[in-house]
Amino acid sequence: QVQLVESGGGSVQPGGSLRLSCVASESVMNIYHINWFRGAPGKQRELVAGVGTSGNILYADSVKGRFTISRDNDKKTVFLQMTMLEPEDTAVYYCNARHEVSGYSYWGQGTQVTVSS
């Protein structure tokens, strides 16, 4: 059982920055794709960014140029650096680990990000 723990959420003003962290309970990045999703009330949970086992990276169009995903394999941690935050970025951000073969997923408990003036 893989456990994922997110941290780094908080409240910021528009234009501000936050860095989210997702720490895994074991070394997973060689066999699991690691993704960040977000969910807001009344909206479907959406993929924000992801890093594959080979290091390939993808971003949602809405965050390109503002968010950066990175990983530290030794620390079993994936980061999401968020800059130029907008009120529309307000959501609970979830870390997800998806097995590259089976597709089985693990989820973290989520961390709240609120962007408001």
Sequence and secondary structure as in RCSB ss.txt:
>XXXX:A:sequence
QVQLVESGGGSVQPGGSLRLSCVASESVMNIYHINWFRGAPGKQRELVAGVGTSGNILYADSVKGRFTISRDNDK
KTVFLQMTMLEPEDTAVYYCNARHEVSGYSYWGQGTQVTVSS
>XXXX:A:secstr
   EEEE  EEE TT  EEEEEEESS  TTTEEEEEEEE TTS  EEEEEE TTS EEE TTTTTTEEEEEETTT
TEEEEEE S  GGG EEEEEEEEETTT  EEE   EEEEE  
